[in-house]
Amino acid sequence: MHKKRKQPWDVLFAIALAIIFGQWAGETGSIFGISFYSLVDTLGSLFLNALTLIVVPLVSSSIIVGISKIGEEKDFGRLGSKMVIFYVGTNLLAILIGLFFVNLIHPGHAIQANTLNVDSEKLHQIQSHLQNNQGSSFIQLFTSIIPSNIVQAFASGNMLGLIFFSLIFGYCISKIDEKSGTSLKNFFQGLFQTMIQFTHIIMKFLPYGVFCLVSKVFMTTGIHSLGSVALFFITVLVGLAAFMFVGLPLMLKIIAKVSPKRHFKAMYPALMTAFSTSSSSATLPITIDCVEKRAMVSNRICSLVVPLGTSINMSGSALYECVAAMFVAQAYGIEMSIMTQFIIIFMSLITSMGVAGIPSASLVAVLIILNAIGLPPEGIGLFIAVDRILDMCRTTVNVFSDSCCAVLIAKSEGEKQVLAQDV
């Protein structure tokens, strides 16, 4: 039995307190000779380090477990190719919608780079690197997909190499003899569950981490930063709404030839659960029940597509990661070329496949993207004040996207009962 999940009031209270404290203390405030700014900066860095710490084992075990399960299916080849097409298609659509709105609204331009307490020379170096190494950066990113040394890839946090290795490794586990395969699957399942618990422990400190990161922002930018956070909040919400209420329904109507309205009604219990828990993993039993019993997708498709989608089909998270990375770049006054934006699209697509279905897990993916393109990781402090509320929204989109993929695949397999009648 799951424990009752905490509501986000503690995080919202921490945000309000951080705004007041940051405004009051400023950059010069101190106590007993210790600068408030240095204190929250140090504690905020520790929280970011803790988030980064869990990346490699959490992502790798999540993908290995998911792929090893579907590799056992007799129809893996046909269903697997369809899942890849729909997962990549929906995620890419979400990312492009997010990119469109972040380039249209420019939420990060409301923040002045010179108020962020970042060395101007460092910003110039980042800009020069992005301008002068666009082609080589993409080639380097592409070649890192297949690492020559997996231990080194894990140690250096090469996420593309890690994801590629985990995908192939998980598939190979499903093809070896049952005894050895079961032992390996149990090991990685145990590792995944352990890392989920590890993540829950770190998330218990989320209010304190949020307090430090938000305080630091308001110490340097003041109340002015609220305008930009509001613009960022609106940009993400508009993007998620466009994807969920326009993009996905069009796919259901045109490709699957089913009623989007019926599907929304069928998925209503799961969507409400996802919104309240901010966890697609916690919502999984209800999602399966809605897809199978209310949308009338067969158990054969549902039991395969929905659990795997919970692990690697995070359309809402992909959109959020793209917008967040672009927002940080805009805030620091860094011009993003088409090539650099393509790298962000690619990284958002890849990292969203390894995001755990738990609250605020997308922060980990955003850190990976910022590091990949050379932006300061402390940039997440610019938007973390609204992350908790947006997490509830993007989780809802993630769950709905998973259910749409299940319907699309079921219809492609010739299932006529899917959404044939209203619920």
C-alpha angles and dihedrals in degrees: 000000000000120000115243108270119239118250117237094253093107091055093045090050090050090052093051091047091048092053091052094043094045092051092047099044101038120179094302101050117117144164125210088352093304115123114233088214093055090047097052090039091056095044091045090052090052090054091050090049090052090052092049091047094068097046102093101044094038097050097040096047092045093054095041092052093047096046094043089057097052093042088070093062116106090220092047094122097055098032092040092055091048091049092050091050094049096040093049092040096053093042092049091048090051092049093049091049090051092047091051094053096042090053090045098048100030095204094178094060089075087073119073112225092218091062094058095079093237121140108257090218090057090051090050090051091051091049092047092048092051093047099044100039104041096121096038091045091056093045090048090048091049095048091049089067089082108039121200091216118035093191090055090046091054092045094049094044094242095174097185092053091044093052093046092050092046092051094051093039092051091049092048091052089061091055102052126085116299098246096053092037093053091050092051093045091050090049095052092040087055091046091050093049090047092052090048088056090046089053091049089055092052090046089057085070092048095106090053093045090048090049093054096044095045092044090054091053094050092045089060105029101024125203088328089081091067090074092057093044088052090051091048090049091051092046093054093044093049090048094049091046092050091051097044100040100032113018101044096039089053089053090050092048099042104032104028095027093219132129112270089201091058091049093052089052092047093051097042096107092049093046092052091048091049091050094050098043101035086215125109089189092057089046093049098098091051092044091054091047092051095045094047104035104027103029089035097227111159119258089240091063098031097051090052105037103039100050091045090046089055087060104039111010103079104150096160091048091048091054091047094049092052094048092045094052092047090046092055091048091050091047092054090048094245117151111228114213123209089258093052091047088051089054089051090050090050094046092046089052094049100040093047087064091063100044113120115234094245133106117292093357090135089072087072091053092048089054090053092052094046091051092047094057095037100251121145110269091217085071088091086073087073093068106017089099090074098031096098095056093042088049089063090052098046092046088056089051091047092055094045091049091052091052092048090053089052091052093046092051093044091052091047087055090056099255104159098182094068110120088339091143138026121261 
